[in-house]
Amino acid sequence: MQRSPIPGFGLAMGVTMAMLSVVVLLPIGALLLKGADFGLSNIWATVNRERVWKALWLSFRLSFLAAMFNLVFGVMLAWVLARYRFPGRRLLDAAVDLPFALPTAVAGIALTALYAPNGAFGSVLADWGIKIAYTQWGILIALIFVGLPFVTRTVQPVIEEIEREVEEASATLGASRLYTLHHVILPMLAPAALTGFALALARAVGEYGSVIFIAGNIPLLTEIAPLLIVIQLEEFNYDAAAAIGIAMLLISFAMLLAINLIQIWSRRRIGYV
């Protein structure tokens, strides 16, 4: 019998739990412990302010919209890259990973330079009375930029595994392109697409570097929740920063739980589990 290249279950599980504790569980536990010391009433008093609610609503609303945009166009981009061969395909495929490699602050400066009223795109849009930089539109574009690769890279391997014969069989049986897309292709892509959507959403909610330059950071209008946390930390108000962080953690957990439930439902619907 060929031995597994991975160590036994006990050692692998021990290493995994140790790394998971150091990287994920301990930081979250420290945040919750800080919140417990602060007290629920103080946490609520800190969060229940108009400026905090506006920032939380702005962050989660625009993150959701950016993830939805990436869900649609990320799948389309993955389909083009997986199914077609054209000049410059490899260059386009590599460009998808740029948001992963580019420092977020650099991305924020580049987007601001492009969409500012005197920028290459911003000056053209300004002639039409459209302002992108220092508005919520600018924040949305930054969040789309950082989240796009998560959907594309999650869905692309699944598309490459789908045999073209599946589409041809559907067409042979008389199904239209729309019917084949809705009843054959999309159900197979749904679990991976939802995973990419969840990753893009999680990245957008906590995004800071690429947003602060293009947002303008106007309280009650374009101020995101991560910026409020940084402001509290700079004022040495660690309890308030922990309170806002716990609020973001709870909202993120609820959203990811809902997405996971949808994933389980979609997998059962197509018979994966």
Disulfide bonds with the S-S distance in Angstrom:
none
